[in-house]
Amino acid sequence: MTITLRPFRPADAAGVRAIYAPFVTDTAVTFETDVPDAGAFVTRSQDGPATWLVATEGPDLLGYAYAGPHRVRCAYRFSTETSIYLGPAGRGRGLGRALYGAVLDLAAAQGYVTAFGVVALPNEASVGLHQTLGFVPVGVHRKTGLKHGAWHDVLWLEKILDDHAATERPDPVPLTALDPARVDAVCARHGAALVKSG
């Protein structure tokens, strides 16, 4: 069955929550300690000029990825913080690279200049995915999160989406401000790689 990448819809919130919940309860991948309700994901998807995409296979939601505001202070507005979560059925299929790649392309189209990935260590798979997509490590916050009885380091990675030559540029726009055909084309291009790779 074909895997489809597309923008998040409010109806996806329960499926997104189901994917995210085990990461909250069973791991230190996220530093959240309480699983948000489904409505929180709708709110987060609308936070500033965010980019939220999901991957589906038939009726099943396999994973989601997003680019959202990096910090609230105005001077940070051209930077975005990105993340991805895959359910068990979405792992080991190249989906992480395709879904995350689509989010990064769209974030650049929206006007973001720099993307940051934040990885709680140890997490070799996530570090490897980020580096495959062109992120480079820029620093580690030592023992910055306490979860499940242990202190965790956090690795910050950076990917430049556009040059920093222009100091006068329009603010990033919401995903909905882009031409829907352009969004669909980016999703289809990254999704096609999944079909070809089997």
Disulfide bonds with the S-S distance in Angstrom:
none
